[in-house]
Amino acid sequence: MRAAARVAAAALVATFILVAAQGAAADDHAPPVSRETVQRAIDGAAWYLMRATRLDGSFEYRVNPNPAVTVKPRYNMLRHAGSIYAMTMYLAEQENAAVEDAALQAARYLMNRTVEHVAEEEAEDLLAVWSSPELTNSKKPVQAKLGGAGLGLVALAGLEDVRPGFTRMEDLRALGRFILFMQKPDGSFYSKYIPSTGGGDDSWTSLYYPGEAALGLLMLFELDPDRVWLDAAGGALEFLALSRAGQNDVPADHWALLATAKLLALAGDRIDAERRARLIAHAVQICTAILEQQIVGPGYGPVEGSFNPQGRVTPTATRLEGLLAARTFLPDGSDLARDVDAAVARGIAFLLRAQIVEGHLAGGFPRAIAPLPDAAPKADSFNRRATEVRIDYVQHALSALIQYRAAVRFR
């Protein structure tokens, strides 16, 4: 763990409110949890998303049980699509009519409210996921985000395993073509398409959009095995690998790890040895950086096992998603694989402690496992949001738990 993160965690834990959780010293292997425990957590999270789905297909995006907090009426379609994706992961493993109905209704909302054509004379027929001020309750201009198309594809392609033919193949291809339209010759992307400012816009670059786009293209390739989708995804991931090569500190890009695992599984010998080596080296870089961030050691109380010294839940869930994806291609018995396994076990234990188990928010995940002590820096603003539950907090935890259940041999 980085020294700064360790110091910050120690300062917080010194006066942490949840002292009851303290006392257990961490070791290389966190105590195992049962399949039944993990399954209950998975069911609870999936049912939370189902209950949060409104009749029109939108989600109750954010709630906060703290009566002193007024929840701002914002909405984010990328998180909407990501929540559908997690629900399809759940439905791929078990039938549940109520969750399926909710996922289908949320997908109809996505298609009917946000998926529209892109007016580009020089391009083929394109569809994008549009964010409008009326929908997002923001002052930003109408725009189509690369991550919206990527996660839109991820959600809709995942739904094809549950309800084949729900989305027209031509519509899925048109979303894929928008991603190709946004890709530059070197494999990188424009992050946004903003008609009012001239189209492709890279004045701001998203960390996660390239991995989301690559994963969407790969899931499209599974349905429509056109080499163009595979090549574009491979180019995107190779650009990330080349641009980060040799760096000692790379970002925790879990979407890149998810997409890399998918690419290596799908492509087989269609990836040459040199590209495969670069992609795996990039994944190792990310995994190593993530492992250094984990809060490990006796006395860290409720934040032990997390990847955030303040005990925020989603940074841990997303890193677990990435580590579990990488574990599918890391060689068994390697030092890195053993370190990943130990870190994942500790991280899952943290998520299970964080999940809400009672009341109307049961199954959900809060922004943080506990409030900060009053004396901590910025405690007031942090604590106002610590109790909030947002759909992406639940989505990422659900996805990580499902991946964990698939990866672990329970006793």
Sequence and secondary structure as in RCSB ss.txt:
>XXXX:A:sequence
MRAAARVAAAALVATFILVAAQGAAADDHAPPVSRETVQRAIDGAAWYLMRATRLDGSFEYRVNPNPAVTVKPRY
NMLRHAGSIYAMTMYLAEQENAAVEDAALQAARYLMNRTVEHVAEEEAEDLLAVWSSPELTNSKKPVQAKLGGAG
LGLVALAGLEDVRPGFTRMEDLRALGRFILFMQKPDGSFYSKYIPSTGGGDDSWTSLYYPGEAALGLLMLFELDP
DRVWLDAAGGALEFLALSRAGQNDVPADHWALLATAKLLALAGDRIDAERRARLIAHAVQICTAILEQQIVGPGY
GPVEGSFNPQGRVTPTATRLEGLLAARTFLPDGSDLARDVDAAVARGIAFLLRAQIVEGHLAGGFPRAIAPLPDA
APKADSFNRRATEVRIDYVQHALSALIQYRAAVRFR
>XXXX:A:secstr
  HHHHHHHHHHHTT S GGG      SS     HHHHHHHHHHHHHHHHHTB TTS B  EE   TT       
 HHHHHHHHHHHHHHHHHS  HHHHHHHHHHHHHHHHHHEEE   TTS S EEEEE HHHHTSSS  EEEHHHHH
HHHHHHHHHHTTSTTSS HHHHHHHHHHHHHHB TTS B SEEEGGGTEEE SS  SSHHHHHHHHHHHHHHHS 
 HHHHHHHHHHHHHHHHHHTT SS    HHHHHHHHHHHHHHGGGS HHHHHHHHHHHHHHHHHHHHH   STT 
GGGTT SSTT BHHHHHHHHHHHHHHHTTS TTSHHHHHHHHHHHHHHHHHHHHS  SSTTTT  BSBSS   TT
STTHHHHHHHHT EEHHHHHHHHHHHHHHHHH    
